[in-house]
Amino acid sequence: MSFDHLPVSQLIRILKAGLGFTLSRRTKCQSDIEQLDRVAKTSGAQITWIDPLSTKYAVGTIIKKPTKNGLFDCDL
């Protein structure tokens, strides 16, 4: 089951139930990632973050460059 398409509110509910999942860092903005990490830490659940392939080899157009830590801003 893919969790990348789920909104943050549903992911938080899953984490609060103590369940973990895998997400791509490209599907969530930096503030969402930080919020999910905080909830996971307090609930004992684990999120496995998948780093995307290099944008040099990605197909399509890059609309916005990532921030210093490789994440995108929420205003996309």
ABEGO torsion letter per residue (X at the ends): XBAAABBAAAAAAAAAAGBBBBBBAAABBAAAAAAAAAAAAAAGBBBBBBBBBBAAABBEBBABBBBAAGBBBAAX
